[in-house]
């Protein structure tokens, strides 16, 4: 094994690439000869990796200095762009209410706040009063603490919440008294991704916690979750384990308790597998709270199943079993098995069933209507049905062609339903539907000033993928840059964004980054690729495991359509994605380097041979495949970006953005592909640089507003610089 000196460089007219520690490492894996020249860069603590990373920081700083000069006097100048993004985000955010009697709890972020806060509103002597219950900046003025989840008790007297630090997402659970705001329990660690299911009275709840690390091998301490019963005010080490022993170590759990406290529902999924096992227990039966006797609802089926006990005492089932786009079934909790399910809302031929809610006229046991939320080719609609027969009786008028999230009702029932609505140019607002009148009214607006936007035209286009599949994409452009029929007047710098995995749907949503790009004269395109959830579970499975190449082919088809239809040209087209979308971008760069001028690859998966050894990778084998299996290794090697780099190829400009606190996707992926591309690319680094941007103190998920704006500024500037939009707006 040989390693080149760490300070060697590849020179160009403007930039010099640090040469990574490189080894002649070739492994035989199930008959495949697999090269891994940059294995050293997997170890963030290795001195060679640290020196190389610092050199990459210097390289990026040098590029940024030149970019700052080129951006002066344009909308992409650092101060100007940061100010515009803050203006676009200035309305802030308000969430739908979670009602508990007369109290309502909701999230809110004023325009300038770094993090959203949790607010309680309640009747007072002089009308409704509001109090902030949780403010992450009060907990940590440095802004590196994020609020991961919160859940009020059934009576609204206590609130459980989870926070994590430095981007780790290692949630620590606390409980506070709502009336006084004082902490009454916690901290309880190892509660990452834990639901909280309160029992009536607010003195106990079920939740999910990992086993103690001293009980496990070092490489398994992120796993082995269990469902526990916790009594408020008692040490967590006295919690009672009620479920989970014998399940796969990567299992995630859902937990809920019916409003009357009788029924406990536990769901389980191994990693991110698109199948769910569900059990139900009667907490009034022998065994009680600490040893509930679970009965199978659906176990061992190749389907996702979500169940809950309604206010009317019946068991409702939202499932894709025999219905890839989803259906709603009903049964009695005492006979929960599949054989007893009766379909209430059958599968729609085109729309995916997202959510349901029941309303009544004051008697929760006698619902008067059933509302169903659907996604039809990524656009939301809400229909009204008879609660017993499922027959459609009407629809809920929506503000536009956008996205609805959540159909929220009062736990005790009533005629009102709250939901949040957004689209590409509309900040999320909360609306209320009155089932008595059929009217929708605005319930809550974001607390800040709404941004002043240029006229933007949004249209959905259909593209044919190589295998004949129809793929849709949203195209956003300034209205003065298209004709009356929506066709482009001239090719423009364009960003193509995608994800294509884990059933994630890229539905219409307000984005400051998108609008800043569009109002400067660029075109922004969001592709709805296979692997996502836009068209149901069959759509998801058509882009996972051995079919993953379909996702990339869909993406390339959209890119080629944008060129053919005159929206852009390859020298003005950029691809952009993060996480699984970073894998998409890595595949785009290494499979079709001719299609792109630039790429933004954020928190990506890129070495698909070794991905499951790091972060939470082992939980994703159902999505991608298991590299320890000979056949599945073949799938992975077929597209693994790190293994498809070819020396002498003219690769596009690439900006990798990674977060050193990321405990989901290890930054090693970006380090390895950045090193490989810098070594292999025949492109002039001055024209098409490969750059690595590192950020400390943040992780894969939530972050402070200033961090969000800072990252977006640098990504937008890079893409504007490399696609020609920066030059186009230069005075």
URGI-V60686 format. One record per backbone hydrogen bond with DSSP energy under -0.5 kcal/mol. NH is the residue of the N-H (numbers start at 0). CO is the residue of the C=O. E is the energy in kcal/mol with one decimal. If there is no record, write none. Layout:
{{NH;CO;E} {NH;CO;E}}
//
This chain:
{{7;4;-1.4} {9;16;-2.2} {10;8;-0.6} {16;9;-2.0} {18;7;-2.4} {19;17;-0.6} {22;36;-2.3} {24;22;-1.9} {25;23;-0.6} {26;33;-2.8} {28;26;-0.8} {28;31;-3.1} {29;27;-0.6} {31;28;-2.0} {33;26;-3.3} {33;31;-0.8} {34;32;-0.6} {35;24;-2.6} {38;35;-1.1} {40;37;-1.3} {41;38;-2.2} {42;39;-1.6} {43;41;-0.9} {45;42;-1.2} {49;45;-2.5} {50;46;-2.4} {51;47;-2.3} {52;48;-2.7} {53;49;-2.3} {54;50;-2.1} {55;51;-2.1} {56;52;-2.1} {57;53;-2.1} {58;54;-2.2} {59;55;-2.6} {60;56;-2.4} {61;57;-2.3} {62;58;-2.2} {63;59;-2.7} {64;60;-1.9} {65;61;-1.6} {66;62;-2.4} {67;63;-2.5} {68;64;-1.3} {69;65;-1.9} {70;66;-2.2} {71;67;-0.6} {71;68;-0.8} {73;70;-2.0} {76;73;-1.9} {80;76;-3.3} {81;77;-2.5} {82;78;-2.3} {83;79;-2.2} {84;80;-2.6} {85;81;-2.2} {86;82;-2.0} {87;83;-2.7} {88;84;-1.9} {89;86;-1.3} {91;88;-1.6} {92;108;-2.4} {94;106;-2.7} {97;104;-2.7} {98;96;-0.6} {99;102;-3.2} {102;99;-1.9} {103;120;-2.3} {104;97;-2.2} {105;118;-2.1} {107;116;-2.1} {108;92;-2.7} {112;109;-1.5} {116;107;-3.0} {117;133;-2.2} {118;105;-3.1} {118;116;-0.5} {119;130;-2.6} {120;103;-2.7} {121;128;-2.2} {123;126;-1.3} {126;123;-1.5} {128;121;-2.9} {130;119;-2.3} {132;117;-3.1} {132;130;-0.6} {133;117;-1.3} {135;115;-0.6} {137;134;-1.3} {138;134;-1.7} {139;135;-2.0} {142;139;-2.4} {145;163;-2.4} {147;145;-0.7} {147;161;-2.6} {148;161;-1.2} {150;159;-2.8} {152;157;-3.0} {155;152;-0.9} {158;175;-2.1} {159;150;-2.5} {160;173;-2.5} {161;148;-2.6} {162;171;-2.0} {163;145;-2.0} {165;143;-1.9} {166;143;-0.6} {167;164;-1.7} {170;168;-1.6} {171;162;-2.7} {172;187;-3.0} {173;160;-2.7} {174;184;-2.1} {175;158;-2.4} {176;181;-3.1} {177;156;-2.4} {177;175;-0.5} {178;156;-0.5} {180;176;-2.9} {183;174;-3.0} {184;174;-1.5} {186;172;-0.5} {187;172;-2.0} {188;186;-0.5} {190;170;-1.8} {193;190;-1.5} {194;192;-0.5} {196;205;-2.8} {197;195;-0.6} {198;203;-2.5} {201;198;-1.9} {204;229;-2.4} {205;196;-2.4} {206;227;-2.1} {207;194;-0.6} {208;225;-2.1} {209;189;-2.1} {210;223;-2.0} {214;211;-1.9} {215;212;-1.7} {219;216;-1.9} {220;217;-1.0} {222;219;-1.6} {223;248;-2.6} {225;208;-1.7} {226;242;-2.8} {227;206;-2.9} {228;239;-2.5} {229;204;-3.1} {229;227;-0.6} {231;202;-2.1} {231;229;-0.5} {233;230;-2.2} {237;234;-2.0} {238;235;-1.9} {239;228;-1.9} {240;238;-0.6} {241;226;-3.0} {242;226;-1.4} {246;243;-2.1} {250;247;-1.8} {251;268;-2.9} {253;266;-2.0} {255;264;-1.9} {257;262;-2.5} {260;257;-2.0} {263;280;-2.6} {264;255;-2.8} {265;278;-2.1} {266;253;-2.4} {267;276;-2.6} {268;251;-2.1} {270;249;-1.6} {270;268;-0.8} {271;618;-2.3} {272;269;-2.0} {274;272;-1.7} {275;302;-2.6} {276;267;-2.9} {277;297;-2.5} {278;265;-2.6} {279;294;-2.4} {280;263;-2.4} {281;292;-0.6} {282;261;-3.5} {282;280;-0.8} {284;281;-1.5} {287;284;-2.3} {290;286;-2.1} {293;291;-0.9} {294;279;-3.0} {296;277;-2.8} {297;277;-1.7} {302;300;-1.7} {305;317;-2.4} {307;315;-1.7} {309;307;-0.6} {309;313;-2.9} {312;309;-1.9} {314;330;-2.6} {315;307;-3.0} {315;313;-0.6} {316;328;-2.9} {317;305;-3.3} {318;316;-0.6} {318;326;-2.1} {319;303;-1.6} {322;319;-1.9} {325;322;-2.7} {326;318;-2.0} {327;344;-2.2} {328;316;-3.1} {329;341;-2.0} {330;314;-2.3} {332;312;-0.6} {334;331;-1.9} {335;332;-0.6} {337;296;-0.5} {339;336;-1.9} {340;337;-1.6} {341;329;-2.1} {343;327;-3.5} {344;327;-2.1} {345;343;-0.5} {347;350;-0.6} {351;374;-2.5} {352;324;-2.7} {353;372;-3.3} {354;372;-1.4} {356;370;-2.0} {358;368;-2.2} {359;413;-1.6} {360;365;-0.5} {363;361;-0.7} {365;362;-2.3} {367;358;-2.8} {368;358;-1.5} {369;384;-2.6} {370;356;-3.5} {371;382;-2.5} {372;354;-3.2} {373;380;-3.2} {374;351;-2.1} {375;373;-0.5} {375;378;-3.1} {376;374;-0.7} {377;533;-0.6} {378;375;-1.7} {379;401;-3.1} {380;373;-1.8} {381;395;-0.5} {382;371;-2.5} {383;393;-2.9} {384;369;-2.8} {385;390;-2.7} {389;385;-1.9} {392;383;-3.2} {393;383;-1.5} {395;381;-2.9} {396;394;-0.6} {401;399;-1.2} {402;421;-3.3} {404;419;-2.2} {407;405;-0.5} {407;417;-3.2} {412;409;-1.8} {416;432;-2.0} {417;407;-2.8} {418;430;-2.2} {419;404;-2.0} {420;428;-2.6} {421;402;-1.8} {422;425;-1.1} {425;422;-1.1} {428;420;-1.9} {429;443;-2.8} {430;418;-3.2} {431;440;-3.0} {432;416;-3.4} {433;438;-2.4} {434;414;-2.5} {434;432;-0.7} {436;433;-0.7} {437;433;-2.9} {438;433;-0.6} {440;431;-2.4} {442;429;-2.9} {443;429;-2.2} {447;90;-2.7} {452;450;-0.7} {456;476;-3.1} {457;455;-0.5} {458;474;-2.0} {460;458;-0.5} {460;472;-2.9} {462;470;-3.2} {464;462;-0.6} {464;468;-3.1} {467;464;-2.6} {470;462;-3.5} {470;468;-0.5} {471;527;-0.7} {472;460;-1.9} {473;525;-2.6} {474;458;-3.2} {475;473;-0.5} {475;523;-3.0} {476;456;-1.9} {478;454;-2.8} {480;477;-2.3} {481;478;-1.3} {482;486;-2.7} {485;482;-2.1} {488;480;-2.3} {491;566;-3.0} {493;571;-2.8} {494;522;-2.5} {495;573;-2.9} {496;494;-0.6} {496;524;-3.2} {497;575;-1.5} {502;530;-2.0} {503;500;-2.4} {506;504;-1.3} {507;377;-0.7} {510;423;-0.7} {514;510;-2.2} {515;511;-2.5} {516;512;-1.7} {517;513;-2.4} {518;514;-2.8} {519;515;-0.8} {520;517;-1.9} {521;516;-2.1} {522;492;-2.3} {523;475;-2.3} {524;494;-2.8} {525;473;-2.4} {526;496;-2.6} {526;524;-0.5} {527;471;-2.8} {528;526;-1.0} {530;538;-1.9} {531;528;-1.6} {535;532;-1.3} {536;323;-2.8} {539;535;-1.7} {540;536;-2.8} {541;537;-1.5} {542;539;-2.0} {543;540;-1.1} {544;622;-3.3} {546;543;-2.5} {547;544;-1.6} {549;546;-1.8} {550;547;-1.3} {551;547;-0.9} {552;548;-2.5} {553;549;-2.6} {554;550;-2.0} {555;551;-2.6} {556;552;-2.3} {557;553;-2.0} {558;554;-2.3} {559;555;-2.8} {560;556;-2.0} {561;557;-2.3} {562;558;-1.7} {563;559;-2.8} {564;560;-2.9} {565;562;-1.3} {566;561;-2.0} {567;561;-1.3} {571;568;-2.6} {572;569;-0.9} {573;493;-2.7} {574;597;-1.8} {575;495;-2.0} {576;599;-1.8} {578;601;-2.7} {580;577;-2.4} {581;578;-0.6} {582;578;-1.4} {583;579;-1.8} {584;580;-2.0} {585;581;-2.6} {586;582;-2.5} {587;583;-2.3} {588;584;-2.6} {589;585;-2.0} {590;586;-2.5} {591;587;-1.9} {594;591;-1.9} {595;592;-0.8} {596;572;-3.3} {597;572;-1.2} {598;652;-1.5} {599;574;-2.3} {600;598;-0.5} {600;654;-2.7} {601;576;-2.4} {601;599;-0.6} {602;656;-3.1} {604;578;-1.0} {607;605;-1.0} {610;606;-0.6} {612;609;-1.8} {613;610;-1.5} {615;663;-2.0} {616;613;-2.5} {618;615;-1.9} {619;616;-2.2} {620;617;-0.8} {622;619;-1.1} {623;619;-2.2} {624;620;-1.2} {626;624;-0.6} {628;625;-2.0} {629;627;-0.5} {632;628;-2.8} {633;629;-1.4} {634;630;-1.3} {635;631;-2.3} {636;632;-2.9} {637;633;-1.2} {638;634;-0.6} {638;635;-1.3} {639;635;-2.3} {641;605;-2.1} {642;639;-1.1} {643;640;-1.4} {644;641;-0.5} {647;679;-2.5} {648;645;-1.4} {650;648;-1.5} {652;596;-2.0} {653;688;-2.2} {654;598;-2.6} {655;653;-0.6} {655;690;-3.0} {656;600;-1.9} {657;692;-2.7} {659;694;-2.6} {660;697;-2.2} {661;658;-2.4} {662;166;-0.5} {665;663;-0.6} {668;665;-1.7} {670;666;-2.1} {671;667;-2.6} {672;668;-2.1} {673;669;-2.6} {674;670;-2.2} {675;671;-2.1} {676;672;-2.9} {677;673;-2.5} {678;674;-1.8} {679;675;-2.2} {680;676;-2.7} {681;648;-2.5} {682;648;-0.6} {686;683;-1.5} {687;683;-3.3} {690;653;-3.1} {690;688;-0.6} {692;655;-3.6} {693;691;-0.6} {694;657;-1.2} {699;166;-0.7} {704;113;-1.7} {707;703;-2.2} {708;704;-2.8} {709;705;-2.4} {710;706;-2.3} {711;707;-2.3} {712;708;-2.6} {713;709;-1.7} {714;710;-2.3} {715;711;-2.8} {716;712;-2.5} {717;713;-2.0} {718;714;-2.2} {719;715;-2.8} {720;716;-2.4} {721;717;-2.2} {722;718;-1.9} {723;719;-0.8} {724;719;-0.6} {725;719;-2.4} {727;723;-1.8} {728;724;-1.5} {729;725;-0.5} {729;726;-0.7}}
//
